[in-house]
């Protein structure tokens, strides 16, 4: 029992092994947690981009209307009618003049377009159940149009 140098080496190797395993587990856990937050931020970024693109379309439009079920937004432009509507599964598409098919937003559980006079609002529920709201107004509003009509 006088020679304990070997025992110290074994205990040091065991401690180093445990430390290495703990570091690997912590790195794996950090990677998993970081991946979850990344998805939430990218979904928010996509929705904000959709709102910005819709605002640009709205500001260039001559008129607008929403469908009676509030699932479709129509913007009147000189090049035709730009339509935003929900498409299955969980997509918002954009068409111009009834032609084309551009996916502008994905992972949408529900969408609600509402027009009041020259104002429009959009409420989106994403696939995670979070709600997003946006409102803006039509710049080229025709004088004499009835603002009380939705």
Secondary structure as a PSIPRED ss2 file (coil, helix, strand):
# PSIPRED VFORMAT (PSIPRED V4.0)

   1 X C   1.000  0.000  0.000
   2 X C   1.000  0.000  0.000
   3 X C   1.000  0.000  0.000
   4 X C   1.000  0.000  0.000
   5 X H   0.000  1.000  0.000
   6 X H   0.000  1.000  0.000
   7 X H   0.000  1.000  0.000
   8 X H   0.000  1.000  0.000
   9 X H   0.000  1.000  0.000
  10 X H   0.000  1.000  0.000
  11 X H   0.000  1.000  0.000
  12 X H   0.000  1.000  0.000
  13 X H   0.000  1.000  0.000
  14 X H   0.000  1.000  0.000
  15 X H   0.000  1.000  0.000
  16 X H   0.000  1.000  0.000
  17 X H   0.000  1.000  0.000
  18 X H   0.000  1.000  0.000
  19 X H   0.000  1.000  0.000
  20 X H   0.000  1.000  0.000
  21 X H   0.000  1.000  0.000
  22 X H   0.000  1.000  0.000
  23 X H   0.000  1.000  0.000
  24 X H   0.000  1.000  0.000
  25 X H   0.000  1.000  0.000
  26 X H   0.000  1.000  0.000
  27 X H   0.000  1.000  0.000
  28 X H   0.000  1.000  0.000
  29 X H   0.000  1.000  0.000
  30 X H   0.000  1.000  0.000
  31 X H   0.000  1.000  0.000
  32 X H   0.000  1.000  0.000
  33 X H   0.000  1.000  0.000
  34 X H   0.000  1.000  0.000
  35 X H   0.000  1.000  0.000
  36 X H   0.000  1.000  0.000
  37 X H   0.000  1.000  0.000
  38 X H   0.000  1.000  0.000
  39 X H   0.000  1.000  0.000
  40 X H   0.000  1.000  0.000
  41 X H   0.000  1.000  0.000
  42 X H   0.000  1.000  0.000
  43 X H   0.000  1.000  0.000
  44 X H   0.000  1.000  0.000
  45 X H   0.000  1.000  0.000
  46 X H   0.000  1.000  0.000
  47 X H   0.000  1.000  0.000
  48 X H   0.000  1.000  0.000
  49 X H   0.000  1.000  0.000
  50 X H   0.000  1.000  0.000
  51 X H   0.000  1.000  0.000
  52 X H   0.000  1.000  0.000
  53 X H   0.000  1.000  0.000
  54 X H   0.000  1.000  0.000
  55 X H   0.000  1.000  0.000
  56 X H   0.000  1.000  0.000
  57 X H   0.000  1.000  0.000
  58 X H   0.000  1.000  0.000
  59 X H   0.000  1.000  0.000
  60 X H   0.000  1.000  0.000
  61 X C   1.000  0.000  0.000
  62 X C   1.000  0.000  0.000
  63 X E   0.000  0.000  1.000
  64 X E   0.000  0.000  1.000
  65 X E   0.000  0.000  1.000
  66 X E   0.000  0.000  1.000
  67 X C   1.000  0.000  0.000
  68 X C   1.000  0.000  0.000
  69 X C   1.000  0.000  0.000
  70 X C   1.000  0.000  0.000
  71 X C   1.000  0.000  0.000
  72 X E   0.000  0.000  1.000
  73 X E   0.000  0.000  1.000
  74 X E   0.000  0.000  1.000
  75 X E   0.000  0.000  1.000
  76 X E   0.000  0.000  1.000
  77 X E   0.000  0.000  1.000
  78 X C   1.000  0.000  0.000
  79 X C   1.000  0.000  0.000
  80 X E   0.000  0.000  1.000
  81 X E   0.000  0.000  1.000
  82 X E   0.000  0.000  1.000
  83 X E   0.000  0.000  1.000
  84 X E   0.000  0.000  1.000
  85 X E   0.000  0.000  1.000
  86 X E   0.000  0.000  1.000
  87 X E   0.000  0.000  1.000
  88 X C   1.000  0.000  0.000
  89 X C   1.000  0.000  0.000
  90 X C   1.000  0.000  0.000
  91 X E   0.000  0.000  1.000
  92 X E   0.000  0.000  1.000
  93 X E   0.000  0.000  1.000
  94 X E   0.000  0.000  1.000
  95 X E   0.000  0.000  1.000
  96 X E   0.000  0.000  1.000
  97 X C   1.000  0.000  0.000
  98 X C   1.000  0.000  0.000
  99 X E   0.000  0.000  1.000
 100 X E   0.000  0.000  1.000
 101 X E   0.000  0.000  1.000
 102 X E   0.000  0.000  1.000
 103 X E   0.000  0.000  1.000
 104 X E   0.000  0.000  1.000
 105 X E   0.000  0.000  1.000
 106 X E   0.000  0.000  1.000
 107 X C   1.000  0.000  0.000
 108 X E   0.000  0.000  1.000
 109 X E   0.000  0.000  1.000
 110 X E   0.000  0.000  1.000
 111 X E   0.000  0.000  1.000
 112 X E   0.000  0.000  1.000
 113 X E   0.000  0.000  1.000
 114 X E   0.000  0.000  1.000
 115 X E   0.000  0.000  1.000
 116 X E   0.000  0.000  1.000
 117 X C   1.000  0.000  0.000
 118 X C   1.000  0.000  0.000
 119 X E   0.000  0.000  1.000
 120 X E   0.000  0.000  1.000
 121 X E   0.000  0.000  1.000
 122 X E   0.000  0.000  1.000
 123 X E   0.000  0.000  1.000
 124 X E   0.000  0.000  1.000
 125 X E   0.000  0.000  1.000
 126 X E   0.000  0.000  1.000
 127 X C   1.000  0.000  0.000
 128 X C   1.000  0.000  0.000
 129 X C   1.000  0.000  0.000
 130 X C   1.000  0.000  0.000
 131 X E   0.000  0.000  1.000
 132 X E   0.000  0.000  1.000
 133 X E   0.000  0.000  1.000
 134 X E   0.000  0.000  1.000
 135 X E   0.000  0.000  1.000
 136 X E   0.000  0.000  1.000
 137 X E   0.000  0.000  1.000
 138 X C   1.000  0.000  0.000
 139 X C   1.000  0.000  0.000
 140 X C   1.000  0.000  0.000
 141 X C   1.000  0.000  0.000
 142 X C   1.000  0.000  0.000
 143 X C   1.000  0.000  0.000
 144 X C   1.000  0.000  0.000
 145 X C   1.000  0.000  0.000
 146 X C   1.000  0.000  0.000
 147 X C   1.000  0.000  0.000
 148 X C   1.000  0.000  0.000
 149 X C   1.000  0.000  0.000
 150 X C   1.000  0.000  0.000
